Amino acid sequence: MQIDLPTDLFERLRERVQGNPELSEADVVRHALDTLDWLDDECTTPEQLADTLRDLDQSIAEIESGATLDLQTAKAQVQSSLGLSPEK
């Protein structure tokens, strides 16, 4: 399947890939969709969603600053901070 992305989304995708050469475009989209799936499953209130998004933003900033924190570790930290059980 081929998807035509609007310019703004393509730029955001390109920036993510350039910011982390270990990621491909597919990896970025996969992580984004995984995050949305997780948010759908775990966040039940607007307040909880806002807290989760703040935690995710912080984890992303740590990753982008060169911290050696992979996405699974970041996800586990967010889950822990919210008192959520890890994925089974």
N, C-alpha and C positions, 0 to 999 in steps of 0.2 A: 504494500500500500504506500502510496506517495501522498504526502500532505503538503499543501501550499500554506506556508505560514505568513501572516501579516509581517510587515517590516519590523515593527516594534518587538514582536515575539522572536523573530529571527535574530535580531540584535542581542536580545537578552540571552538567548541560547548560545550565540557566538561568544559573548562575554564570559559565560560560565565555562565554556570549553577552553578558552584562552587563559582563564584564571586558574585552571587545573588541567595541565596537559595529559594527566592520566585518565581523564574522562573523555568519552566520545559523546557526540550529540545524542546517541541512543541512551547512553548512561544517564545523562542529565534528564532526559524525558522520563526514563524509567524511575529514577529517584523521585522526581516530581510526582509521578502517578502513585508510587508507593507511599509517599507522604500524604497525598490526598486520601488514599484508601485508609491509611492508618488514622488520619483525622476523622474520617467518616465513622470508623469503628469505635474510636476512643473518646471523642469529644461530644459531650451531650448538652452542654450549655454554652451560651455565647461567652461567658466569663472564662470558662475552661478553655475554649478555643482561643481566646485572646491571650491567656497565659501561655498556652502551648505555642502559639505563633511567636511570642516574645522569646521563649526558650529556644525555639528553632532558629530564630534570627541570631541569637547569641551564639549558638553552636556553629552556624554558618560563618559568622564573623571570625570565630576561633579557627575554623578550618582555613578560611581565606587568608588569615594572617600567618599561616604557616604552621599552626599547631598540628601535632601529629594525632589528630582525632578523626577517625573514619566515621562515615555516616551511621554505621550500626552502633558505634559507641555513643555518638551524639543522640541517636534515637533512644538508646537505653537510658541515658542521663535524663532526657526529657520525661520518659515514662516514669523513672524513679522519682523525679521531682514532683510529679503529679500523683504519685501513689498508685500508678497503674501497673498491672502485671505485665511481664514481658510476653512477646508473642509466643505462641505454642508451636 
